[in-house]
Amino acid sequence: MKAATYTRETIREIGMFDRNFPTFTVGDTIAVSQRIKEGDKERLQVFEGDVIAIKHGDSISSTFTIRKIGAHSIPVERIFPLFSPMIDSIKFIRKGKVRRAKLYYIRGRVGKAARVEERIMTKSEREALSGKASATENK
């Protein structure tokens, strides 16, 4: 059966539930902890980078793309499904100052030009973000 025939309510009945991840947007730097299975062992691997795209909004099939510069200045991009059971946690690192919904133009840039400028958050924004994080930790 195709996944497109499932509604949001049907998928939640099957076993999907809201993930209590911090809210992030395009341009933000986040760290995604993903479960990796190797044989009979399981470990967590962290992938930290800038969010360059979020697709499909808040739907069950929503995905986000993260880009980081790896070893020897090689760029690495990964696409993560937001509701994947393989994602253990998402940690918000910093807010980005961008004016676009998709940052695909960064792919053609090198060095400092490929960086996303940090947006300084106000005290109330930091308190709201930390309050939301502590509320999810208490559950």
C-alpha positions in Angstrom: 0.0 0.0 0.0 1.3 3.5 -0.8 2.2 5.8 2.0 0.3 8.6 0.3 -3.0 6.8 1.1 -2.4 7.1 4.8 -3.7 10.2 6.6 -2.0 11.8 9.6 -4.5 10.3 12.0 -4.1 6.8 10.5 -0.3 6.9 10.9 -0.6 8.1 14.5 -2.9 5.1 15.2 -0.3 2.8 13.6 2.3 4.0 16.0 3.5 7.4 15.0 3.5 10.1 17.7 4.6 13.7 18.0 8.4 14.0 18.5 9.4 16.6 21.1 12.2 18.0 19.0 13.1 21.7 19.4 11.7 23.9 16.7 14.2 24.8 14.0 14.1 26.6 10.7 16.3 27.0 7.7 19.7 28.5 8.5 19.8 27.1 12.0 22.7 24.9 13.2 21.5 21.6 14.8 23.0 18.3 15.8 21.0 15.2 14.9 21.7 12.0 16.9 20.9 9.0 14.7 20.8 5.3 15.7 23.2 3.2 13.6 22.9 -0.6 13.6 26.0 -2.5 12.8 25.4 -6.2 13.1 23.9 -6.8 16.5 25.3 -3.6 18.0 23.6 -0.3 18.0 25.2 3.1 18.5 24.5 6.8 18.2 26.1 9.0 15.6 25.9 12.8 15.7 25.6 14.8 12.5 26.0 18.5 13.1 25.5 21.2 10.4 23.3 23.9 9.0 19.8 23.2 7.9 19.6 24.2 4.2 16.0 23.0 3.4 12.8 21.8 5.1 10.3 20.1 2.8 6.7 19.1 3.2 6.1 21.4 6.2 4.6 19.6 9.3 3.3 16.6 7.5 4.3 13.0 8.3 6.5 12.9 5.2 8.4 16.0 6.1 12.2 16.0 5.7 15.1 18.4 6.4 18.5 18.6 4.7 21.6 19.3 6.8 24.9 20.4 5.2 28.3 20.3 7.0 31.9 20.6 5.9 33.7 17.3 6.6 37.3 16.3 6.6 39.6 17.8 4.0 36.9 20.5 3.2 34.6 18.0 1.6 30.9 19.1 1.9 28.5 16.5 3.2 24.7 16.7 3.0 22.2 14.4 4.6 18.4 14.3 4.3 16.6 13.2 7.4 12.9 12.3 7.7 11.6 14.2 10.7 9.4 11.4 12.0 12.0 8.7 11.5 12.3 6.2 14.4 16.1 6.2 13.7 16.5 9.8 14.9 17.1 9.7 18.6 17.4 13.4 19.4 17.9 16.8 17.8 19.9 19.5 19.6 19.6 23.1 18.7 23.0 24.8 18.5 22.5 28.3 17.1 20.1 30.5 15.1 20.9 31.5 11.6 20.2 34.8 9.9 18.8 34.0 6.5 16.3 35.6 4.1 15.5 32.5 2.0 13.4 29.4 2.4 16.0 27.1 0.7 19.8 27.7 1.0 20.9 25.7 -2.1 23.1 28.6 -3.2 25.5 27.7 -0.4 26.5 24.7 -2.4 28.4 26.9 -4.9 30.3 28.8 -2.2 33.6 28.1 -0.6 35.2 29.1 2.7 33.7 32.0 4.7 31.2 32.7 1.9 29.6 29.4 2.7 28.9 30.2 6.3 25.5 31.2 7.6 25.6 34.3 9.8 24.4 33.9 13.4 21.4 35.8 14.5 21.7 37.0 18.1 18.6 35.9 20.0 17.0 38.1 22.6 16.7 37.2 26.2 13.0 36.3 25.9 13.7 34.1 22.8 16.5 32.2 24.7 14.2 31.8 27.7 11.4 30.5 25.5 13.7 28.0 23.8 15.3 26.8 27.1 11.8 26.7 28.7 10.6 24.5 25.9 13.6 22.2 26.2 13.2 21.9 30.0 9.5 21.1 29.6 10.3 18.2 27.3 13.0 16.9 29.7 10.5 16.9 32.6 8.1 14.6 30.8 
